[in-house]
Amino acid sequence: MSVGDYAIVALMLATLGVLMAGIVLMGLGGSANARYGNRLMVARVSLQGLVLLLLAFLFLVSKN
């Protein structure tokens, strides 16, 4: 595995962690959900975007 592969796996695991934290927080409800729910969603979407950008970059580099 290359460094890019490890980076993709790390970002995917981070995305999964943020997703699980958001699900647990939403299940608990209360003021913590109101305070951090949107931040966790933005973090998850940002991490997913980074994974996609890295994948696209690695595909472009590997074709040359």
N, CA, C and O atoms as a Maestro MAE file, in Angstrom:
{
 s_m_m2io_version
 :::
 2.0.0
}

f_m_ct {
 s_m_title
 :::
 protein
 m_atom[256] {
  # First column is atom index #
  i_m_mmod_type
  r_m_x_coord
  r_m_y_coord
  r_m_z_coord
  i_m_residue_number
  s_m_chain_name
  s_m_pdb_residue_name
  s_m_pdb_atom_name
  i_m_atomic_number
  :::
  1 25 0.841 -1.188 0.000 1 A "MET " " N  " 7
  2 3 0.000 0.000 0.000 1 A "MET " " CA " 6
  3 2 0.880 1.243 0.000 1 A "MET " " C  " 6
  4 15 1.941 1.276 0.623 1 A "MET " " O  " 8
  5 25 0.419 2.253 -0.705 2 A "SER " " N  " 7
  6 3 1.172 3.497 -0.782 2 A "SER " " CA " 6
  7 2 0.704 4.468 0.301 2 A "SER " " C  " 6
  8 15 -0.244 4.195 1.037 2 A "SER " " O  " 8
  9 25 1.384 5.590 0.379 3 A "VAL " " N  " 7
  10 3 1.027 6.616 1.356 3 A "VAL " " CA " 6
  11 2 -0.376 7.140 1.078 3 A "VAL " " C  " 6
  12 15 -1.131 7.420 2.009 3 A "VAL " " O  " 8
  13 25 -0.726 7.273 -0.189 4 A "GLY " " N  " 7
  14 3 -2.065 7.738 -0.541 4 A "GLY " " CA " 6
  15 2 -3.153 6.796 -0.057 4 A "GLY " " C  " 6
  16 15 -4.214 7.230 0.391 4 A "GLY " " O  " 8
  17 25 -2.878 5.501 -0.152 5 A "ASP " " N  " 7
  18 3 -3.845 4.517 0.336 5 A "ASP " " CA " 6
  19 2 -4.060 4.648 1.836 5 A "ASP " " C  " 6
  20 15 -5.192 4.594 2.318 5 A "ASP " " O  " 8
  21 25 -2.960 4.822 2.573 6 A "TYR " " N  " 7
  22 3 -3.077 4.992 4.017 6 A "TYR " " CA " 6
  23 2 -3.818 6.284 4.364 6 A "TYR " " C  " 6
  24 15 -4.595 6.323 5.318 6 A "TYR " " O  " 8
  25 25 -3.576 7.327 3.594 7 A "ALA " " N  " 7
  26 3 -4.267 8.598 3.840 7 A "ALA " " CA " 6
  27 2 -5.765 8.462 3.598 7 A "ALA " " C  " 6
  28 15 -6.574 8.996 4.357 7 A "ALA " " O  " 8
  29 25 -6.129 7.746 2.540 8 A "ILE " " N  " 7
  30 3 -7.553 7.537 2.257 8 A "ILE " " CA " 6
  31 2 -8.213 6.734 3.369 8 A "ILE " " C  " 6
  32 15 -9.310 7.071 3.814 8 A "ILE " " O  " 8
  33 25 -7.549 5.676 3.818 9 A "VAL " " N  " 7
  34 3 -8.108 4.860 4.895 9 A "VAL " " CA " 6
  35 2 -8.240 5.688 6.172 9 A "VAL " " C  " 6
  36 15 -9.252 5.593 6.865 9 A "VAL " " O  " 8
  37 25 -7.233 6.497 6.488 10 A "ALA " " N  " 7
  38 3 -7.290 7.335 7.690 10 A "ALA " " CA " 6
  39 2 -8.438 8.333 7.610 10 A "ALA " " C  " 6
  40 15 -9.162 8.528 8.587 10 A "ALA " " O  " 8
  41 25 -8.606 8.964 6.449 11 A "LEU " " N  " 7
  42 3 -9.705 9.921 6.289 11 A "LEU " " CA " 6
  43 2 -11.061 9.234 6.345 11 A "LEU " " C  " 6
  44 15 -12.017 9.785 6.891 11 A "LEU " " O  " 8
  45 25 -11.146 8.043 5.788 12 A "MET " " N  " 7
  46 3 -12.410 7.306 5.846 12 A "MET " " CA " 6
  47 2 -12.752 6.915 7.285 12 A "MET " " C  " 6
  48 15 -13.913 6.996 7.688 12 A "MET " " O  " 8
  49 25 -11.755 6.494 8.058 13 A "LEU " " N  " 7
  50 3 -11.994 6.152 9.460 13 A "LEU " " CA " 6
  51 2 -12.367 7.391 10.272 13 A "LEU " " C  " 6
  52 15 -13.209 7.316 11.168 13 A "LEU " " O  " 8
  53 25 -11.748 8.523 9.965 14 A "ALA " " N  " 7
  54 3 -12.114 9.768 10.643 14 A "ALA " " CA " 6
  55 2 -13.554 10.148 10.319 14 A "ALA " " C  " 6
  56 15 -14.297 10.595 11.193 14 A "ALA " " O  " 8
  57 25 -13.943 9.970 9.061 15 A "THR " " N  " 7
  58 3 -15.314 10.250 8.653 15 A "THR " " CA " 6
  59 2 -16.287 9.342 9.397 15 A "THR " " C  " 6
  60 15 -17.332 9.795 9.864 15 A "THR " " O  " 8
  61 25 -15.947 8.072 9.506 16 A "LEU " " N  " 7
  62 3 -16.792 7.131 10.238 16 A "LEU " " CA " 6
  63 2 -16.900 7.522 11.706 16 A "LEU " " C  " 6
  64 15 -17.978 7.435 12.294 16 A "LEU " " O  " 8
  65 25 -15.794 7.949 12.297 17 A "GLY " " N  " 7
  66 3 -15.815 8.366 13.697 17 A "GLY " " CA " 6
  67 2 -16.704 9.566 13.927 17 A "GLY " " C  " 6
  68 15 -17.466 9.601 14.893 17 A "GLY " " O  " 8
  69 25 -16.616 10.555 13.046 18 A "VAL " " N  " 7
  70 3 -17.458 11.746 13.169 18 A "VAL " " CA " 6
  71 2 -18.922 11.376 12.942 18 A "VAL " " C  " 6
  72 15 -19.807 11.892 13.623 18 A "VAL " " O  " 8
  73 25 -19.174 10.488 11.992 19 A "LEU " " N  " 7
  74 3 -20.546 10.043 11.737 19 A "LEU " " CA " 6
  75 2 -21.130 9.354 12.964 19 A "LEU " " C  " 6
  76 15 -22.258 9.643 13.363 19 A "LEU " " O  " 8
  77 25 -20.361 8.440 13.565 20 A "MET " " N  " 7
  78 3 -20.845 7.736 14.757 20 A "MET " " CA " 6
  79 2 -21.064 8.689 15.929 20 A "MET " " C  " 6
  80 15 -22.041 8.557 16.666 20 A "MET " " O  " 8
  81 25 -20.157 9.646 16.098 21 A "ALA " " N  " 7
  82 3 -20.323 10.626 17.170 21 A "ALA " " CA " 6
  83 2 -21.602 11.430 16.956 21 A "ALA " " C  " 6
  84 15 -22.328 11.710 17.910 21 A "ALA " " O  " 8
  85 25 -21.877 11.798 15.719 22 A "GLY " " N  " 7
  86 3 -23.101 12.546 15.425 22 A "GLY " " CA " 6
  87 2 -24.353 11.730 15.681 22 A "GLY " " C  " 6
  88 15 -25.346 12.252 16.190 22 A "GLY " " O  " 8
  89 25 -24.312 10.450 15.330 23 A "ILE " " N  " 7
  90 3 -25.476 9.590 15.553 23 A "ILE " " CA " 6
  91 2 -25.736 9.415 17.044 23 A "ILE " " C  " 6
  92 15 -26.877 9.492 17.500 23 A "ILE " " O  " 8
  93 25 -24.658 9.177 17.802 24 A "VAL " " N  " 7
  94 3 -24.814 9.010 19.258 24 A "VAL " " CA " 6
  95 2 -25.326 10.298 19.886 24 A "VAL " " C  " 6
  96 15 -26.226 10.269 20.725 24 A "VAL " " O  " 8
  97 25 -24.753 11.424 19.482 25 A "LEU " " N  " 7
  98 3 -25.171 12.706 20.035 25 A "LEU " " CA " 6
  99 2 -26.625 13.008 19.692 25 A "LEU " " C  " 6
  100 15 -27.366 13.535 20.522 25 A "LEU " " O  " 8
  101 25 -27.030 12.675 18.473 26 A "MET " " N  " 7
  102 3 -28.413 12.901 18.076 26 A "MET " " CA " 6
  103 2 -29.345 12.003 18.891 26 A "MET " " C  " 6
  104 15 -30.437 12.422 19.276 26 A "MET " " O  " 8
  105 25 -28.912 10.767 19.153 27 A "GLY " " N  " 7
  106 3 -29.728 9.863 19.944 27 A "GLY " " CA " 6
  107 2 -29.906 10.331 21.379 27 A "GLY " " C  " 6
  108 15 -30.965 10.152 21.980 27 A "GLY " " O  " 8
  109 25 -28.852 10.934 21.917 28 A "LEU " " N  " 7
  110 3 -28.941 11.437 23.284 28 A "LEU " " CA " 6
  111 2 -29.795 12.699 23.365 28 A "LEU " " C  " 6
  112 15 -30.492 12.927 24.353 28 A "LEU " " O  " 8
  113 25 -29.731 13.512 22.319 29 A "GLY " " N  " 7
  114 3 -30.526 14.742 22.276 29 A "GLY " " CA " 6
  115 2 -30.003 15.772 23.249 29 A "GLY " " C  " 6
  116 15 -28.842 15.725 23.654 29 A "GLY " " O  " 8
  117 25 -30.845 16.684 23.617 30 A "GLY " " N  " 7
  118 3 -30.485 17.687 24.603 30 A "GLY " " CA " 6
  119 2 -29.695 18.844 24.024 30 A "GLY " " C  " 6
  120 15 -29.638 19.047 22.812 30 A "GLY " " O  " 8
  121 25 -29.083 19.601 24.937 31 A "SER " " N  " 7
  122 3 -28.376 20.810 24.524 31 A "SER " " CA " 6
  123 2 -27.081 20.494 23.778 31 A "SER " " C  " 6
  124 15 -26.651 21.277 22.932 31 A "SER " " O  " 8
  125 25 -26.459 19.360 24.083 32 A "ALA " " N  " 7
  126 3 -25.221 18.988 23.373 32 A "ALA " " CA " 6
  127 2 -25.504 18.759 21.895 32 A "ALA " " C  " 6
  128 15 -24.700 19.142 21.045 32 A "ALA " " O  " 8
  129 25 -26.627 18.146 21.584 33 A "ASN " " N  " 7
  130 3 -26.992 17.929 20.189 33 A "ASN " " CA " 6
  131 2 -27.238 19.257 19.490 33 A "ASN " " C  " 6
  132 15 -26.815 19.451 18.351 33 A "ASN " " O  " 8
  133 25 -27.915 20.161 20.165 34 A "ALA " " N  " 7
  134 3 -28.195 21.469 19.561 34 A "ALA " " CA " 6
  135 2 -26.913 22.263 19.358 34 A "ALA " " C  " 6
  136 15 -26.795 23.036 18.408 34 A "ALA " " O  " 8
  137 25 -25.955 22.067 20.254 35 A "ARG " " N  " 7
  138 3 -24.712 22.841 20.183 35 A "ARG " " CA " 6
  139 2 -23.716 22.278 19.180 35 A "ARG " " C  " 6
  140 15 -23.081 23.038 18.449 35 A "ARG " " O  " 8
  141 25 -23.571 20.960 19.137 36 A "TYR " " N  " 7
  142 3 -22.517 20.345 18.332 36 A "TYR " " CA " 6
  143 2 -23.010 19.586 17.105 36 A "TYR " " C  " 6
  144 15 -22.196 19.178 16.276 36 A "TYR " " O  " 8
  145 25 -24.300 19.388 16.965 37 A "GLY " " N  " 7
  146 3 -24.829 18.595 15.855 37 A "GLY " " CA " 6
  147 2 -24.456 19.149 14.492 37 A "GLY " " C  " 6
  148 15 -24.023 18.402 13.615 37 A "GLY " " O  " 8
  149 25 -24.617 20.444 14.309 38 A "ASN " " N  " 7
  150 3 -24.308 21.049 13.020 38 A "ASN " " CA " 6
  151 2 -22.805 21.029 12.751 38 A "ASN " " C  " 6
  152 15 -22.384 20.813 11.614 38 A "ASN " " O  " 8
  153 25 -22.003 21.249 13.772 39 A "ARG " " N  " 7
  154 3 -20.545 21.213 13.606 39 A "ARG " " CA " 6
  155 2 -20.074 19.830 13.182 39 A "ARG " " C  " 6
  156 15 -19.199 19.700 12.326 39 A "ARG " " O  " 8
  157 25 -20.653 18.807 13.778 40 A "LEU " " N  " 7
  158 3 -20.277 17.441 13.399 40 A "LEU " " CA " 6
  159 2 -20.687 17.139 11.963 40 A "LEU " " C  " 6
  160 15 -19.960 16.460 11.237 40 A "LEU " " O  " 8
  161 25 -21.845 17.639 11.554 41 A "MET " " N  " 7
  162 3 -22.291 17.411 10.181 41 A "MET " " CA " 6
  163 2 -21.355 18.101 9.190 41 A "MET " " C  " 6
  164 15 -21.000 17.520 8.164 41 A "MET " " O  " 8
  165 25 -20.958 19.320 9.489 42 A "VAL " " N  " 7
  166 3 -20.035 20.040 8.614 42 A "VAL " " CA " 6
  167 2 -18.687 19.323 8.567 42 A "VAL " " C  " 6
  168 15 -18.076 19.220 7.503 42 A "VAL " " O  " 8
  169 25 -18.224 18.830 9.706 43 A "ALA " " N  " 7
  170 3 -16.957 18.094 9.743 43 A "ALA " " CA " 6
  171 2 -17.046 16.822 8.911 43 A "ALA " " C  " 6
  172 15 -16.105 16.485 8.191 43 A "ALA " " O  " 8
  173 25 -18.166 16.113 9.002 44 A "ARG " " N  " 7
  174 3 -18.334 14.878 8.231 44 A "ARG " " CA " 6
  175 2 -18.328 15.154 6.741 44 A "ARG " " C  " 6
  176 15 -17.653 14.461 5.981 44 A "ARG " " O  " 8
  177 25 -19.071 16.154 6.321 45 A "VAL " " N  " 7
  178 3 -19.138 16.486 4.897 45 A "VAL " " CA " 6
  179 2 -17.771 16.953 4.395 45 A "VAL " " C  " 6
  180 15 -17.378 16.623 3.276 45 A "VAL " " O  " 8
  181 25 -17.055 17.708 5.206 46 A "SER " " N  " 7
  182 3 -15.722 18.165 4.822 46 A "SER " " CA " 6
  183 2 -14.757 16.993 4.667 46 A "SER " " C  " 6
  184 15 -13.977 16.948 3.716 46 A "SER " " O  " 8
  185 25 -14.808 16.051 5.596 47 A "LEU " " N  " 7
  186 3 -13.947 14.867 5.497 47 A "LEU " " CA " 6
  187 2 -14.292 14.032 4.264 47 A "LEU " " C  " 6
  188 15 -13.399 13.513 3.595 47 A "LEU " " O  " 8
  189 25 -15.574 13.905 3.968 48 A "GLN " " N  " 7
  190 3 -15.968 13.171 2.763 48 A "GLN " " CA " 6
  191 2 -15.441 13.873 1.515 48 A "GLN " " C  " 6
  192 15 -14.986 13.217 0.578 48 A "GLN " " O  " 8
  193 25 -15.501 15.185 1.503 49 A "GLY " " N  " 7
  194 3 -14.964 15.937 0.372 49 A "GLY " " CA " 6
  195 2 -13.469 15.742 0.224 49 A "GLY " " C  " 6
  196 15 -12.970 15.603 -0.893 49 A "GLY " " O  " 8
  197 25 -12.743 15.728 1.339 50 A "LEU " " N  " 7
  198 3 -11.296 15.484 1.281 50 A "LEU " " CA " 6
  199 2 -10.978 14.108 0.718 50 A "LEU " " C  " 6
  200 15 -10.042 13.952 -0.067 50 A "LEU " " O  " 8
  201 25 -11.760 13.108 1.122 51 A "VAL " " N  " 7
  202 3 -11.549 11.759 0.595 51 A "VAL " " CA " 6
  203 2 -11.751 11.745 -0.915 51 A "VAL " " C  " 6
  204 15 -10.953 11.162 -1.650 51 A "VAL " " O  " 8
  205 25 -12.813 12.385 -1.372 52 A "LEU " " N  " 7
  206 3 -13.078 12.409 -2.809 52 A "LEU " " CA " 6
  207 2 -12.004 13.163 -3.581 52 A "LEU " " C  " 6
  208 15 -11.597 12.733 -4.661 52 A "LEU " " O  " 8
  209 25 -11.542 14.290 -3.034 53 A "LEU " " N  " 7
  210 3 -10.476 15.036 -3.688 53 A "LEU " " CA " 6
  211 2 -9.183 14.230 -3.749 53 A "LEU " " C  " 6
  212 15 -8.494 14.228 -4.769 53 A "LEU " " O  " 8
  213 25 -8.860 13.552 -2.663 54 A "LEU " " N  " 7
  214 3 -7.649 12.726 -2.645 54 A "LEU " " CA " 6
  215 2 -7.761 11.565 -3.617 54 A "LEU " " C  " 6
  216 15 -6.795 11.240 -4.308 54 A "LEU " " O  " 8
  217 25 -8.922 10.938 -3.679 55 A "LEU " " N  " 7
  218 3 -9.131 9.849 -4.641 55 A "LEU " " CA " 6
  219 2 -8.972 10.344 -6.076 55 A "LEU " " C  " 6
  220 15 -8.323 9.695 -6.896 55 A "LEU " " O  " 8
  221 25 -9.569 11.496 -6.372 56 A "ALA " " N  " 7
  222 3 -9.451 12.043 -7.722 56 A "ALA " " CA " 6
  223 2 -7.994 12.369 -8.048 56 A "ALA " " C  " 6
  224 15 -7.524 12.094 -9.152 56 A "ALA " " O  " 8
  225 25 -7.288 12.953 -7.092 57 A "PHE " " N  " 7
  226 3 -5.875 13.269 -7.301 57 A "PHE " " CA " 6
  227 2 -5.053 12.009 -7.548 57 A "PHE " " C  " 6
  228 15 -4.207 11.978 -8.441 57 A "PHE " " O  " 8
  229 25 -5.305 10.981 -6.760 58 A "LEU " " N  " 7
  230 3 -4.543 9.739 -6.928 58 A "LEU " " CA " 6
  231 2 -4.856 9.065 -8.258 58 A "LEU " " C  " 6
  232 15 -3.965 8.473 -8.868 58 A "LEU " " O  " 8
  233 25 -6.096 9.140 -8.718 59 A "PHE " " N  " 7
  234 3 -6.437 8.581 -10.029 59 A "PHE " " CA " 6
  235 2 -5.734 9.338 -11.150 59 A "PHE " " C  " 6
  236 15 -5.245 8.737 -12.106 59 A "PHE " " O  " 8
  237 25 -5.687 10.664 -11.024 60 A "LEU " " N  " 7
  238 3 -5.011 11.476 -12.040 60 A "LEU " " CA " 6
  239 2 -3.512 11.191 -12.069 60 A "LEU " " C  " 6
  240 15 -2.918 11.099 -13.143 60 A "LEU " " O  " 8
  241 25 -2.913 11.055 -10.918 61 A "VAL " " N  " 7
  242 3 -1.476 10.810 -10.841 61 A "VAL " " CA " 6
  243 2 -1.138 9.410 -11.344 61 A "VAL " " C  " 6
  244 15 -0.113 9.216 -11.997 61 A "VAL " " O  " 8
  245 25 -1.984 8.443 -11.046 62 A "SER " " N  " 7
  246 3 -1.671 7.058 -11.438 62 A "SER " " CA " 6
  247 2 -1.825 6.821 -12.938 62 A "SER " " C  " 6
  248 15 -1.245 5.875 -13.472 62 A "SER " " O  " 8
  249 25 -2.590 7.655 -13.621 63 A "LYS " " N  " 7
  250 3 -2.772 7.467 -15.072 63 A "LYS " " CA " 6
  251 2 -1.546 7.906 -15.858 63 A "LYS " " C  " 6
  252 15 -1.344 7.454 -16.986 63 A "LYS " " O  " 8
  253 25 -0.737 8.765 -15.294 64 A "ASN " " N  " 7
  254 3 0.457 9.274 -16.011 64 A "ASN " " CA " 6
  255 2 1.627 8.370 -15.863 64 A "ASN " " C  " 6
  256 15 2.698 8.652 -16.400 64 A "ASN " " O  " 8
  :::
 }
 m_bond[255] {
  # First column is bond index #
  i_m_from
  i_m_to
  i_m_order
  :::
  1 1 2 1
  2 2 3 1
  3 3 4 2
  4 3 5 1
  5 5 6 1
  6 6 7 1
  7 7 8 2
  8 7 9 1
  9 9 10 1
  10 10 11 1
  11 11 12 2
  12 11 13 1
  13 13 14 1
  14 14 15 1
  15 15 16 2
  16 15 17 1
  17 17 18 1
  18 18 19 1
  19 19 20 2
  20 19 21 1
  21 21 22 1
  22 22 23 1
  23 23 24 2
  24 23 25 1
  25 25 26 1
  26 26 27 1
  27 27 28 2
  28 27 29 1
  29 29 30 1
  30 30 31 1
  31 31 32 2
  32 31 33 1
  33 33 34 1
  34 34 35 1
  35 35 36 2
  36 35 37 1
  37 37 38 1
  38 38 39 1
  39 39 40 2
  40 39 41 1
  41 41 42 1
  42 42 43 1
  43 43 44 2
  44 43 45 1
  45 45 46 1
  46 46 47 1
  47 47 48 2
  48 47 49 1
  49 49 50 1
  50 50 51 1
  51 51 52 2
  52 51 53 1
  53 53 54 1
  54 54 55 1
  55 55 56 2
  56 55 57 1
  57 57 58 1
  58 58 59 1
  59 59 60 2
  60 59 61 1
  61 61 62 1
  62 62 63 1
  63 63 64 2
  64 63 65 1
  65 65 66 1
  66 66 67 1
  67 67 68 2
  68 67 69 1
  69 69 70 1
  70 70 71 1
  71 71 72 2
  72 71 73 1
  73 73 74 1
  74 74 75 1
  75 75 76 2
  76 75 77 1
  77 77 78 1
  78 78 79 1
  79 79 80 2
  80 79 81 1
  81 81 82 1
  82 82 83 1
  83 83 84 2
  84 83 85 1
  85 85 86 1
  86 86 87 1
  87 87 88 2
  88 87 89 1
  89 89 90 1
  90 90 91 1
  91 91 92 2
  92 91 93 1
  93 93 94 1
  94 94 95 1
  95 95 96 2
  96 95 97 1
  97 97 98 1
  98 98 99 1
  99 99 100 2
  100 99 101 1
  101 101 102 1
  102 102 103 1
  103 103 104 2
  104 103 105 1
  105 105 106 1
  106 106 107 1
  107 107 108 2
  108 107 109 1
  109 109 110 1
  110 110 111 1
  111 111 112 2
  112 111 113 1
  113 113 114 1
  114 114 115 1
  115 115 116 2
  116 115 117 1
  117 117 118 1
  118 118 119 1
  119 119 120 2
  120 119 121 1
  121 121 122 1
  122 122 123 1
  123 123 124 2
  124 123 125 1
  125 125 126 1
  126 126 127 1
  127 127 128 2
  128 127 129 1
  129 129 130 1
  130 130 131 1
  131 131 132 2
  132 131 133 1
  133 133 134 1
  134 134 135 1
  135 135 136 2
  136 135 137 1
  137 137 138 1
  138 138 139 1
  139 139 140 2
  140 139 141 1
  141 141 142 1
  142 142 143 1
  143 143 144 2
  144 143 145 1
  145 145 146 1
  146 146 147 1
  147 147 148 2
  148 147 149 1
  149 149 150 1
  150 150 151 1
  151 151 152 2
  152 151 153 1
  153 153 154 1
  154 154 155 1
  155 155 156 2
  156 155 157 1
  157 157 158 1
  158 158 159 1
  159 159 160 2
  160 159 161 1
  161 161 162 1
  162 162 163 1
  163 163 164 2
  164 163 165 1
  165 165 166 1
  166 166 167 1
  167 167 168 2
  168 167 169 1
  169 169 170 1
  170 170 171 1
  171 171 172 2
  172 171 173 1
  173 173 174 1
  174 174 175 1
  175 175 176 2
  176 175 177 1
  177 177 178 1
  178 178 179 1
  179 179 180 2
  180 179 181 1
  181 181 182 1
  182 182 183 1
  183 183 184 2
  184 183 185 1
  185 185 186 1
  186 186 187 1
  187 187 188 2
  188 187 189 1
  189 189 190 1
  190 190 191 1
  191 191 192 2
  192 191 193 1
  193 193 194 1
  194 194 195 1
  195 195 196 2
  196 195 197 1
  197 197 198 1
  198 198 199 1
  199 199 200 2
  200 199 201 1
  201 201 202 1
  202 202 203 1
  203 203 204 2
  204 203 205 1
  205 205 206 1
  206 206 207 1
  207 207 208 2
  208 207 209 1
  209 209 210 1
  210 210 211 1
  211 211 212 2
  212 211 213 1
  213 213 214 1
  214 214 215 1
  215 215 216 2
  216 215 217 1
  217 217 218 1
  218 218 219 1
  219 219 220 2
  220 219 221 1
  221 221 222 1
  222 222 223 1
  223 223 224 2
  224 223 225 1
  225 225 226 1
  226 226 227 1
  227 227 228 2
  228 227 229 1
  229 229 230 1
  230 230 231 1
  231 231 232 2
  232 231 233 1
  233 233 234 1
  234 234 235 1
  235 235 236 2
  236 235 237 1
  237 237 238 1
  238 238 239 1
  239 239 240 2
  240 239 241 1
  241 241 242 1
  242 242 243 1
  243 243 244 2
  244 243 245 1
  245 245 246 1
  246 246 247 1
  247 247 248 2
  248 247 249 1
  249 249 250 1
  250 250 251 1
  251 251 252 2
  252 251 253 1
  253 253 254 1
  254 254 255 1
  255 255 256 2
  :::
 }
}
